[in-house]
Amino acid sequence: MAQTMSLLLILLSLSLTASNGAYNVIDFGAKPDGVSDNKKAFLDAWAKVCSSTQSASIYVPPGKFLVSEAHFMGPCKQNSVEIYINGTIVAPSGYTSAPKWILFQYIEGFSIFGGTLDGQGQSMWNCRTSGSNCSEASTSLTIAQSKDVKIQGLTSVNSEGFHMLIFQSSGVTMQNIQISAPSNSPNTDGIHLQLSDHVIIQGSNIKTGDDCISMGAGTRNVLIKDIYCGPGHGISIGSLGSIANEQGVQNVTVSSVVFRDTTNGVRIKTWEKHYQGYVQFIMFQNIVMYNVSNPIIIDQRYCPHNKNCPNQTSGVKISNVIYSNIRGYSDTEVAMKFDCSPSNPCQGISLQDIRLTYQNQQAKSFCDNASGFNSGTITPPSCL
């Protein structure tokens, strides 16, 4: 797939070069030497494209392009901006204080095709694991306050923090995304969604040191399909309920996912605080687990280091969650865990055709403050 995408981009670049609306970053002074800072060249090319009244595109040819913190701002004068990347865009080595490395903001109707983002996050990881006082880790790619966005065939490696963040955006489609960071790299979530709706993530391979995909407050109308996740912490809703007046999460479908050697499979996580919120109308279906520590888990007792939340209960209401056709191998004895809030019990939890084992023997399930329904074969035996 990657070779096919590369060939298509090369052929496409030949046609783009001849068109009036195409801008090659080399023509703006970019140098593919991996040393020169090409921020100005990239932003100058963006200014041309964004100010065009006709369809326009940027082309990044093969090579290694060092780019320091770059923010590509809209609104643009037309809604069909395209960026074709056939090279590698590299962050400066050594961690910086820039919370967002590559940012696209206030744009309607744009696409990114192909290419690689290399966040060079090793220095930040070393700082964090040493317990030193580190600056905020940089997110490699942020899409913020934007609409009708397509990202296809993009690879992200070794981000300082999150690889990709979708924030306050709608109509976002992400296809054939490849994300990679070592399993011990801290807080390197693959894709994080926040305050965003109508998002599709499909056909992607994610290997990280944290959640493969995470969904924060205000996430709704999401389809996640055909994903390989591992290593990492699984696919998570949350954590939610850490502050007052958070928006809820609803209408999320996670389908056709393979988890391998992950800490969690499908997880819903809320803080053990009284702040109100909700998670509702969630579907997890057609999922395979290989050596996953917590294949199915709802955890409403999240309170790291027992700080700022002891003796409280979660105010987040979880309801109408369906788990259907989930099979495979748990790496711990408890394969299904529903540890819900005593003040806001989980309701409407539905288990359909679950087949999870532990070391070739029957696993266990755990329920606290949870109720729901069972249908088909349920292994381990349901505690609902």
Sequence and secondary structure as in RCSB ss.txt:
>XXXX:A:sequence
MAQTMSLLLILLSLSLTASNGAYNVIDFGAKPDGVSDNKKAFLDAWAKVCSSTQSASIYVPPGKFLVSEAHFMGP
CKQNSVEIYINGTIVAPSGYTSAPKWILFQYIEGFSIFGGTLDGQGQSMWNCRTSGSNCSEASTSLTIAQSKDVK
IQGLTSVNSEGFHMLIFQSSGVTMQNIQISAPSNSPNTDGIHLQLSDHVIIQGSNIKTGDDCISMGAGTRNVLIK
DIYCGPGHGISIGSLGSIANEQGVQNVTVSSVVFRDTTNGVRIKTWEKHYQGYVQFIMFQNIVMYNVSNPIIIDQ
RYCPHNKNCPNQTSGVKISNVIYSNIRGYSDTEVAMKFDCSPSNPCQGISLQDIRLTYQNQQAKSFCDNASGFNS
GTITPPSCL
>XXXX:A:secstr
 HHHHHHHHHHHHHHHHTSTTEEEGGGGT  TEEEEE HHHHHHHHHHHHH SS EEEEE SSEEE  SEEEE  
 SSS EEEEE SEEE  SS  S SEEEEEES EEEEEES EEE  THHHHHHHHHT       EEEEEES EEEE
EES EEES SS SEEEES EEEEEES EEE  TT TT  SEEEES EEEEEEEEEEE SS SEEE TT EEEEEE
EEEE SBS EEEEEE SSTT   EEEEEEEEEEEESBSEEEEEEEESS  EEEEEEEEEEEEEEEEESEEEEEEE
EE GGG S TT   EEEEEEEEEEEEEEEESSSEEEEEE  SSS EEEEEEEEEEEEETTEE EEEEESEEEEEE
EEEES    
